[in-house]
Amino acid sequence: MRETPTWRIPVGVLALCAALLVYAILIARYVHPVIADWHALLQLPVYIALGIVWIFPLKRYLAWMETGRWG
């Protein structure tokens, strides 16, 4: 158990927020115009998939925030 605070957690949270903002802007800029004319039920799985994809690299990232190692 960690007794002292580490700089990685606040920096990691800020970096994660910034990365998610950039990801959302990229999706809105490049994906939305492509699928905007699709029926809503066809858009739904695309947005669900894009909403889940960003979670995959989080395990290693959160491990780095806690331990300082990428594994």
N, C-alpha and C positions, 0 to 999 in steps of 0.2 A: 504494500500500500504506500502510495506517495505521501510524504509528510510536508513537502515544500511545493509551492506553486511552480509551474514551469511556463516559460514563454510560448511553448508550442501550442497550448490550448487556445488562448485568445487569438494568436496569429492564425492558427488553423481554422477557427470559426470564422474569422473575418475573410480569410482566403476562400473558404467554402461558400460563404454568402456571395462574394464577388464572382466566383466561378459559376454559381447557379444563376446569377443575374446575367452574365455573359451568355450562358447556355440558353436562357429564356429569350434573350434578345435575338440570338441566332435562329432559334426555332421560329420566333415571330417574323423575322425578316425573310428567311429562306424557305421554310416549310409551309407556313400558312398560305402564301400566295399560290403555291402549287396545289394545295388541297382545298382551298377556300370554296371552290365551286362544287365540290363533292357533296353528296347527301350527308347529313349529320351522322347517320349510323355508320357510314364509311369513314368519316373523320375520327370517330370515337376510338377505334382500336389504334389508330396512328398516334393520337395524343396519349392514350394509355401507355403504349409502348415507349414513347419518348419520355413520359413521366416516370417510367421505371428504370430506363437505361442508365440514368445518372447515378443510381444507387449502387451499381456493381463495383465501381472502384472505391467505394466508401470504406470497406472493411480494412484494407491496407492503409488508407489515409487516417482512419481513426486509430489504428494501431500505432502509426507514427506519432500522432498527437499525444498518445498516452506514454509510449515507451521510447520514442526517438529512433525506432527501427522500422523499416518498411515490411515487416513480415510477421 
